[in-house]
Amino acid sequence: PLLIKCTRLSGGHVEKNEDDVVIRYVGGFCIVFPFYLSNEEKVAVRCWTTYINDIRERAHIVAQELQKLNLPYFVKFEYFEDGIATTVGKQPIIVMDWVNAMPLKEYLEKNLYNKEILNNLATRFLSMVTDFHNVGISHGDLQHGNILVKEDGSIVLVDYDSIYVPALGNVPDDIKGLVGYQHPARWKNRYASPKADYFSELIIYT
């Protein structure tokens, strides 16, 4: 508890499994802890494990812009500059609302032979990316691990390190996404762009 500096997390606790081991989900650039606040509300605490250029400024801008856009595909999240204490000093964290939803692959497996549900999901996905195009944003890393589907079929995206919003301007395209979902030319791309998702959108929709 002494290592947690974020006041919103005061009095809360991490989630543990039946063996009393802290539950955590490790990604390429971060680690996520399921966490219960003092009022027992469940949130996701996201900590970076890899240095990403200007990630603090980018996270702050993205949080502000997504709040203004108020699109239903993103969970509410807050950026805290001095989130946790580490051996190399205080580090930022992001606290996100917890989403009760199923990863895309699991949802598809569960409904593999239900044509109506699959068509509905495809329609919802197309509507989501159309909304992105209309406001000039991109997720930057659309793939099965970052797409969650709720019980009602609605889509929620997670992992916002690669999101592009117009307010960012010309920022480096540091996070290229998962290989199988990206056009080969993505690896030569210098700057983040509202068009970063176009290829992965076609892959996923197909």
Summary of the structure (lengths in Angstrom):
residues: 206
radius of gyration: 17.6
end to end distance: 46.7
largest distance: 52.3
contacts: 558
relative contact order: 0.14
helix: 33%
strand: 26%
